[in-house]
Amino acid sequence: MTELTLSQRTQELPLQHPRAFLLLAALVWWGLYQSLIPASEAIVSALPVDRESHLGGAQRHAGGVPSRDKIEQWLSARSA
């Protein structure tokens, strides 16, 4: 029997261990999702943009989920 290379073994992982692969994929997704807000905060703090300006808020929330207050402010501004 021929030996599998690392890339071939990696491609076979979902077929051989589907639950482990799904768990690993979910953990990677969750970790990346949790890093969105700190990353967007770091980008805004590194740029010469006022955090409370429209552009600063857009940059800060581009990577994360906006708060309920921000959604209510946006909706009230649209209806006014």
The 8 nearest C-alpha neighbors of each residue, nearest first, counted from 0:
[[1, 2, 3, 4, 7, 8, 5, 11],
 [2, 0, 3, 4, 7, 8, 5, 6],
 [1, 3, 4, 0, 8, 7, 5, 6],
 [4, 2, 7, 8, 1, 5, 6, 0],
 [3, 5, 7, 6, 8, 2, 9, 1],
 [4, 6, 8, 7, 9, 3, 10, 2],
 [7, 5, 9, 8, 4, 10, 3, 11],
 [6, 8, 10, 4, 9, 5, 3, 11],
 [9, 7, 11, 5, 10, 6, 3, 4],
 [10, 8, 6, 12, 7, 11, 5, 13],
 [9, 11, 7, 8, 12, 6, 13, 14],
 [10, 12, 8, 14, 9, 13, 15, 7],
 [11, 13, 15, 9, 14, 10, 16, 8],
 [14, 12, 17, 20, 16, 11, 15, 10],
 [13, 15, 11, 12, 17, 16, 10, 20],
 [14, 16, 12, 13, 11, 17, 20, 19],
 [17, 15, 19, 13, 18, 12, 14, 20],
 [16, 18, 13, 20, 19, 14, 21, 15],
 [19, 17, 21, 20, 16, 22, 13, 23],
 [18, 20, 22, 16, 21, 17, 23, 13],
 [19, 21, 17, 23, 18, 13, 22, 24],
 [20, 22, 18, 24, 23, 19, 17, 25],
 [23, 21, 19, 25, 20, 24, 18, 26],
 [22, 24, 20, 26, 21, 25, 19, 27],
 [23, 25, 21, 27, 26, 22, 20, 28],
 [26, 24, 28, 22, 23, 27, 29, 21],
 [27, 25, 29, 23, 28, 24, 30, 22],
 [26, 28, 30, 24, 25, 29, 23, 31],
 [29, 27, 25, 31, 26, 30, 32, 24],
 [30, 28, 32, 26, 31, 27, 25, 33],
 [31, 29, 27, 33, 32, 28, 26, 34],
 [30, 32, 34, 28, 33, 29, 27, 35],
 [33, 31, 29, 34, 30, 35, 28, 36],
 [34, 32, 30, 31, 35, 29, 36, 37],
 [33, 35, 31, 32, 37, 36, 38, 30],
 [36, 34, 62, 38, 32, 33, 63, 37],
 [35, 37, 63, 39, 38, 34, 62, 40],
 [38, 36, 40, 39, 34, 35, 41, 33],
 [37, 39, 41, 35, 36, 40, 34, 42],
 [38, 40, 42, 59, 36, 41, 37, 62],
 [41, 39, 37, 43, 38, 42, 59, 36],
 [42, 40, 38, 44, 39, 43, 45, 37],
 [41, 43, 39, 45, 40, 44, 38, 46],
 [44, 42, 40, 46, 45, 41, 59, 39],
 [43, 45, 41, 42, 46, 40, 47, 48],
 [46, 44, 42, 43, 41, 47, 48, 40],
 [47, 45, 43, 48, 44, 42, 49, 41],
 [46, 48, 45, 49, 44, 43, 50, 55],
 [49, 47, 46, 55, 50, 43, 54, 52],
 [48, 50, 52, 51, 55, 47, 54, 43],
 [51, 49, 55, 52, 48, 56, 43, 44],
 [50, 52, 49, 55, 56, 53, 54, 48],
 [53, 51, 55, 49, 54, 50, 56, 48],
 [52, 54, 56, 55, 57, 51, 50, 49],
 [55, 53, 57, 56, 52, 58, 48, 49],
 [56, 54, 50, 52, 58, 57, 53, 49],
 [55, 57, 59, 53, 54, 58, 60, 51],
 [58, 56, 54, 60, 55, 59, 61, 53],
 [57, 59, 61, 55, 56, 60, 54, 43],
 [58, 60, 56, 39, 57, 40, 61, 55],
 [61, 59, 63, 57, 62, 58, 65, 56],
 [62, 60, 58, 59, 63, 57, 39, 64],
 [63, 61, 35, 60, 39, 36, 59, 64],
 [64, 62, 36, 60, 35, 61, 65, 39],
 [63, 65, 60, 66, 62, 61, 36, 35],
 [66, 64, 60, 69, 63, 67, 70, 68],
 [65, 67, 69, 68, 64, 70, 60, 71],
 [66, 68, 70, 69, 71, 65, 72, 64],
 [69, 67, 71, 66, 70, 72, 65, 73],
 [68, 70, 72, 66, 67, 71, 73, 65],
 [69, 71, 67, 73, 68, 72, 74, 66],
 [72, 70, 74, 68, 73, 69, 75, 67],
 [73, 71, 69, 75, 70, 74, 76, 68],
 [72, 74, 70, 76, 71, 75, 69, 77],
 [73, 75, 71, 77, 76, 72, 70, 78],
 [74, 76, 78, 72, 77, 73, 71, 79],
 [77, 75, 73, 79, 74, 78, 72, 71],
 [76, 78, 74, 75, 79, 73, 72, 71],
 [79, 77, 75, 76, 74, 73, 72, 71],
 [78, 76, 77, 75, 74, 73, 72, 71]]
